[in-house]
Amino acid sequence: MILLKTARLVALFAAALWLAPAEAQQAKYTAKLGHLEAPTQPRHQGLIKVAALVKERTKGEVDIQLFPASQLGNARQMNEGVQLGTLEATVMPGGFLGGFNPVVSVLDIPFLMPADRAQAQKLREGAMGKAILDSFNSRGFVAIGIWPNGRKNITSNKPLDSADAMKGQRFRVMDSKILVEQFNGVGASAIPINFGELYTALQTGVVDGQENPLDTIYTMKFHEVQKNLLITDHGVLDDIVLFNPGWWNRLPAGHRDIIVKAFDEARPDVERAKEAAQKTALDGIKTGTIQVRESSDGDRQRLRALMYPKARAAFLERAGAEGQKVIDIYEAELKRLGIAN
């Protein structure tokens, strides 16, 4: 009987030791993070790395749970959720945030970022990037990073041999006055059309062309109903990393630093994966009948000279003094860094 009791005590003690580490690893701070892309896309793969780094470096105290593919709602619903605190975080394209913060729409301006990826990253990490992130503070968000997520190019059923060739053409854009003015700059017209209706609009001639990243053009088969592709890389599709202020401010300062560094550490992987996806898409596009032309430096400079001023003016009309501050910082940074754009 004594031996039996002793055996039970040993077993209970061993069980307690086995459970103790698990209890010690139990998360103190859990964040649901929702986003729009599929689990196979670069953004989500980068977020998997972020969540793993954060869990490891906070010794399990912070658990970032990922919900891709609009599982937690559409863009507006997730943005509102982060503001209200029903969702702790999101990684959202800047193009879907202009209604919440007009300052971020500076990213819609064509040829804002230089073609060189390293130079573009200097702008994101410098004073301009900080000004964009800080502009979210008064709008119910904590913005901690900017992730590159591809660049836009132009397709059309009409020639794209030069900026002059675009005159009179009709291009589909997202619903943004900045993007409308971008095409007005080259004498073209721009028509906002829902993304789901774009293929048919191209096929039936409602519009002559459109702008999107190469992987989107390929995945959505737009190249099959277009005759010409001009690789311009004229517009960035950068993501903003957003947290709910209430949740963020409850974290110890050390944990906040770990999260910021994890997102920064994963960013290059996301950008490399996105660039690889662009190359694969371009290879696939070239197997079809569409004519592909890459912009020269001269082409880009000519297009920028026509597009940038009108888009810049549309941005300032919307974003006011705050927007002017960001533009001033941006243009000063170009000069300081010696970046020719």
C-alpha positions as CSV (number, residue, x, y, z in Angstrom):
1,M,0.0,0.0,0.0
2,I,2.8,2.4,0.9
3,L,4.6,1.6,-2.3
4,L,1.4,2.2,-4.3
5,K,0.9,5.6,-2.7
6,T,4.6,6.5,-3.3
7,A,4.2,5.5,-6.9
8,R,1.1,7.8,-7.3
9,L,3.0,10.7,-5.7
10,V,5.9,10.3,-8.1
11,A,3.6,10.1,-11.0
12,L,1.8,13.3,-10.0
13,F,5.0,15.1,-9.4
14,A,6.3,14.1,-12.8
15,A,3.1,15.2,-14.4
16,A,3.4,18.6,-12.7
17,L,6.9,19.0,-14.0
18,W,5.7,18.1,-17.5
19,L,2.9,20.6,-17.5
20,A,4.9,23.5,-16.0
21,P,6.8,24.5,-19.1
22,A,3.6,24.5,-21.2
23,E,2.0,26.8,-18.6
24,A,5.0,29.0,-18.6
25,Q,4.8,29.3,-22.4
26,Q,1.1,30.3,-22.4
27,A,0.6,33.5,-24.2
28,K,-0.1,36.6,-22.2
29,Y,-0.8,38.7,-25.3
30,T,-2.7,37.3,-28.2
31,A,-3.2,39.3,-31.5
32,K,-5.5,38.2,-34.3
33,L,-4.0,39.6,-37.6
34,G,-6.1,39.6,-40.7
35,H,-5.2,40.3,-44.3
36,L,-6.4,39.9,-47.8
37,E,-3.9,37.7,-49.6
38,A,-4.0,33.9,-49.9
39,P,-1.8,31.7,-47.7
40,T,0.5,30.9,-50.6
41,Q,1.3,34.6,-51.3
42,P,4.5,36.4,-50.2
43,R,2.7,38.5,-47.6
44,H,1.4,35.6,-45.7
45,Q,4.6,33.7,-45.9
46,G,6.4,36.7,-44.4
47,L,3.8,36.9,-41.7
48,I,4.4,33.3,-40.7
49,K,8.1,34.2,-40.2
50,V,7.1,37.3,-38.1
51,A,4.7,35.2,-35.9
52,A,7.4,32.6,-35.3
53,L,10.1,35.2,-34.4
54,V,7.8,37.1,-32.1
55,K,6.8,33.9,-30.2
56,E,10.4,32.7,-29.9
57,R,11.8,36.1,-28.8
58,T,9.0,36.9,-26.3
59,K,9.4,33.3,-24.9
60,G,5.8,32.6,-25.9
61,E,4.2,35.6,-24.3
62,V,3.0,37.1,-27.5
63,D,1.0,35.0,-29.9
64,I,0.2,36.5,-33.4
65,Q,-2.5,34.4,-34.9
66,L,-2.8,34.8,-38.7
67,F,-6.1,34.9,-40.7
68,P,-5.4,35.3,-44.5
69,A,-7.7,35.5,-47.5
70,S,-10.2,37.9,-46.0
71,Q,-11.3,35.4,-43.3
72,L,-12.0,38.3,-40.9
73,G,-13.8,40.5,-43.4
74,N,-13.0,42.8,-46.4
75,A,-10.5,45.6,-46.3
76,R,-12.8,48.2,-44.7
77,Q,-14.1,45.7,-42.1
78,M,-10.6,44.8,-41.0
79,N,-9.5,48.4,-40.9
80,E,-12.5,49.4,-38.8
81,G,-11.9,46.3,-36.6
82,V,-8.3,47.5,-35.8
83,Q,-9.6,51.0,-35.0
84,L,-12.3,49.6,-32.7
85,G,-10.2,46.9,-31.1
86,T,-12.3,44.0,-32.3
87,L,-9.2,43.0,-34.3
88,E,-5.7,43.5,-33.0
89,A,-3.8,43.9,-36.3
90,T,-3.8,43.9,-40.1
91,V,-1.3,44.3,-42.9
92,M,-3.2,46.4,-45.5
93,P,-2.3,47.9,-48.9
94,G,-2.0,51.6,-48.7
95,G,-4.6,51.9,-51.5
96,F,-7.3,50.5,-49.2
97,L,-6.4,53.0,-46.4
98,G,-6.9,56.4,-48.0
99,G,-10.5,56.6,-46.7
100,F,-9.1,56.3,-43.2
101,N,-6.0,58.4,-43.6
102,P,-5.6,60.6,-46.7
103,V,-1.9,61.1,-46.1
104,V,-1.1,57.4,-47.0
105,S,-2.4,58.1,-50.5
106,V,0.9,59.7,-51.2
107,L,1.9,56.1,-52.1
108,D,-0.6,56.3,-55.1
109,I,1.4,58.9,-56.8
110,P,3.2,57.5,-59.9
111,F,6.9,57.3,-59.9
112,L,7.1,58.2,-56.3
113,M,9.7,55.5,-55.7
114,P,12.9,55.2,-57.7
115,A,13.3,52.1,-59.9
116,D,16.3,51.0,-57.7
117,R,14.8,48.9,-54.9
118,A,17.6,49.7,-52.4
119,Q,17.0,53.5,-52.9
120,A,13.3,53.0,-52.5
121,Q,13.8,51.2,-49.2
122,K,15.9,54.2,-48.0
123,L,12.9,56.4,-48.5
124,R,10.6,53.9,-46.6
125,E,13.0,53.7,-43.7
126,G,13.8,57.4,-43.6
127,A,12.0,60.6,-42.7
128,M,9.3,60.1,-45.4
129,G,8.4,56.6,-44.2
130,K,8.3,57.8,-40.6
131,A,6.0,60.7,-41.5
132,I,3.6,58.3,-43.3
133,L,3.5,56.0,-40.3
134,D,3.1,58.8,-37.8
135,S,0.1,60.2,-39.7
136,F,-1.9,57.1,-38.5
137,N,-1.5,58.0,-34.8
138,S,-4.4,60.5,-34.8
139,R,-6.7,58.1,-36.7
140,G,-7.0,55.2,-34.3
141,F,-4.0,53.1,-35.5
142,V,-0.4,52.4,-34.6
143,A,1.5,51.9,-37.8
144,I,4.9,50.2,-37.3
145,G,6.1,49.4,-40.8
146,I,5.8,49.6,-44.6
147,W,6.2,46.4,-46.7
148,P,6.8,46.5,-50.4
149,N,4.2,44.4,-52.2
150,G,4.9,44.8,-55.9
151,R,4.7,47.5,-58.6
152,K,2.2,48.4,-61.3
153,N,2.7,48.2,-65.1
154,I,0.4,49.2,-68.0
155,T,-1.4,47.1,-70.6
156,S,-3.6,48.2,-73.5
157,N,-5.1,47.0,-76.7
158,K,-3.7,50.2,-78.3
159,P,0.0,51.1,-78.8
160,L,2.2,51.9,-75.8
161,D,5.2,52.9,-77.8
162,S,5.5,56.3,-76.1
163,A,3.8,58.7,-73.7
164,D,2.2,60.4,-76.7
165,A,0.7,57.0,-77.8
166,M,-1.4,57.0,-74.6
167,K,-3.3,60.1,-75.6
168,G,-7.1,59.4,-76.0
169,Q,-6.9,55.9,-74.5
170,R,-9.1,54.8,-71.7
171,F,-7.6,53.0,-68.7
172,R,-9.2,51.3,-65.8
173,V,-8.1,52.5,-62.3
174,M,-9.1,51.9,-58.7
175,D,-11.4,54.6,-57.4
176,S,-8.8,57.3,-56.7
177,K,-8.6,60.8,-58.0
178,I,-4.8,60.6,-57.8
179,L,-4.9,57.7,-60.3
180,V,-7.4,59.4,-62.5
181,E,-5.1,62.5,-62.7
182,Q,-2.1,60.3,-63.3
183,F,-3.6,59.2,-66.7
184,N,-4.9,62.7,-67.4
185,G,-1.3,63.8,-67.3
186,V,-0.6,61.8,-70.5
187,G,-3.8,62.9,-72.2
188,A,-5.6,59.7,-71.4
189,S,-8.9,59.2,-69.5
190,A,-9.3,56.9,-66.5
191,I,-12.4,55.1,-65.4
192,P,-12.9,53.5,-62.0
193,I,-14.2,49.9,-62.5
194,N,-14.6,47.2,-59.9
195,F,-11.7,44.7,-60.1
196,G,-14.1,41.7,-60.6
197,E,-15.4,43.4,-63.8
198,L,-12.1,44.3,-65.3
199,Y,-11.5,41.2,-67.5
200,T,-14.8,41.7,-69.2
201,A,-14.3,45.4,-69.5
202,L,-11.0,44.8,-71.4
203,Q,-12.5,42.0,-73.5
204,T,-15.4,44.1,-74.6
205,G,-13.5,47.3,-75.1
206,V,-15.2,49.3,-72.3
207,V,-11.6,50.4,-71.6
208,D,-8.5,50.0,-73.7
209,G,-6.2,49.1,-70.8
210,Q,-5.3,48.9,-67.1
211,E,-2.5,49.0,-64.6
212,N,-1.5,46.2,-62.2
213,P,1.5,44.2,-61.0
214,L,2.7,41.5,-63.4
215,D,1.6,38.6,-61.2
216,T,-1.9,40.0,-61.1
217,I,-1.9,40.5,-64.8
218,Y,-0.9,36.9,-65.3
219,T,-3.1,35.3,-62.6
220,M,-6.2,37.2,-63.8
221,K,-5.3,36.4,-67.5
222,F,-5.5,40.1,-68.5
223,H,-2.7,39.5,-70.9
224,E,-5.0,37.2,-72.9
225,V,-7.3,40.1,-73.8
226,Q,-4.6,42.7,-74.2
227,K,-2.2,43.4,-77.1
228,N,0.5,45.4,-75.4
229,L,2.3,45.4,-72.1
230,L,4.6,48.3,-71.0
231,I,6.8,47.5,-68.0
232,T,6.9,50.8,-66.2
233,D,7.0,49.9,-62.4
234,H,5.4,53.3,-62.1
235,G,3.3,52.7,-59.0
236,V,4.0,51.0,-55.8
237,L,1.6,48.7,-53.9
238,D,3.1,49.1,-50.4
239,D,1.5,47.5,-47.4
240,I,1.1,49.2,-44.0
241,V,1.5,47.2,-40.8
242,L,-1.2,48.3,-38.4
243,F,-2.0,47.6,-34.7
244,N,-4.8,48.6,-32.4
245,P,-3.5,51.3,-30.0
246,G,-5.1,49.8,-26.9
247,W,-3.6,46.4,-27.5
248,W,-0.2,47.8,-28.5
249,N,0.1,50.0,-25.6
250,R,-0.6,47.2,-23.1
251,L,2.5,45.4,-24.3
252,P,5.8,45.8,-22.4
253,A,8.2,48.1,-24.3
254,G,10.6,45.2,-25.0
255,H,7.8,43.2,-26.6
256,R,6.9,46.1,-28.9
257,D,10.5,46.4,-30.0
258,I,10.6,42.7,-30.7
259,I,7.5,42.9,-32.9
260,V,8.9,45.9,-34.9
261,K,12.2,44.2,-35.5
262,A,10.5,41.0,-36.5
263,F,8.5,42.8,-39.2
264,D,11.6,44.6,-40.4
265,E,13.6,41.3,-40.5
266,A,10.9,39.5,-42.6
267,R,10.4,42.4,-45.0
268,P,13.4,41.5,-47.4
269,D,12.1,37.9,-47.7
270,V,8.6,39.3,-48.7
271,E,10.1,41.6,-51.3
272,R,12.4,38.9,-52.8
273,A,9.4,36.5,-53.0
274,K,7.3,39.2,-54.7
275,E,10.0,40.0,-57.2
276,A,10.4,36.3,-57.9
277,A,6.7,36.1,-58.5
278,Q,6.9,39.0,-61.0
279,K,9.6,37.3,-62.9
280,T,7.7,34.0,-63.1
281,A,4.6,35.9,-64.2
282,L,6.5,37.8,-66.9
283,D,7.9,34.5,-68.3
284,G,4.4,33.2,-68.5
285,I,3.0,36.3,-70.1
286,K,5.7,36.2,-72.8
287,T,4.6,32.8,-73.9
288,G,1.4,34.4,-75.2
289,T,0.8,36.8,-78.1
290,I,1.0,40.1,-76.1
291,Q,3.8,42.4,-77.1
292,V,6.0,43.2,-74.2
293,R,8.2,46.3,-74.0
294,E,10.4,47.5,-71.1
295,S,10.6,51.2,-70.3
296,S,14.0,52.8,-70.7
297,D,15.2,55.4,-68.2
298,G,14.2,58.0,-70.8
299,D,10.7,56.6,-71.0
300,R,10.3,56.7,-67.2
301,Q,11.6,60.2,-66.9
302,R,9.2,61.4,-69.7
303,L,6.2,59.6,-68.1
304,R,7.1,60.9,-64.6
305,A,7.3,64.5,-65.9
306,L,3.8,64.2,-67.2
307,M,2.1,62.0,-64.5
308,Y,3.7,63.1,-61.3
309,P,2.7,66.8,-61.2
310,K,-1.0,66.2,-61.7
311,A,-1.1,63.2,-59.3
312,R,0.8,65.2,-56.7
313,A,-1.7,68.1,-57.0
314,A,-4.6,65.7,-56.6
315,F,-3.0,64.3,-53.5
316,L,-2.4,67.7,-51.9
317,E,-6.0,68.7,-52.7
318,R,-7.1,65.7,-50.6
319,A,-4.5,65.6,-47.9
320,G,-4.0,69.3,-47.3
321,A,-1.2,70.6,-45.0
322,E,-0.4,67.1,-43.7
323,G,0.1,66.0,-47.2
324,Q,2.2,69.0,-48.1
325,K,4.5,68.1,-45.1
326,V,5.0,64.6,-46.4
327,I,5.7,65.8,-50.0
328,D,8.2,68.3,-48.7
329,I,10.0,65.6,-46.7
330,Y,10.0,63.3,-49.7
331,E,11.4,65.8,-52.2
332,A,14.0,66.9,-49.6
333,E,15.0,63.3,-49.1
334,L,15.4,62.7,-52.8
335,K,17.9,65.6,-52.9
336,R,19.7,64.6,-49.7
337,L,20.1,61.0,-50.9
338,G,21.1,62.0,-54.4
339,I,18.2,60.0,-55.9
340,A,17.3,60.8,-59.5
341,N,13.7,59.8,-60.0
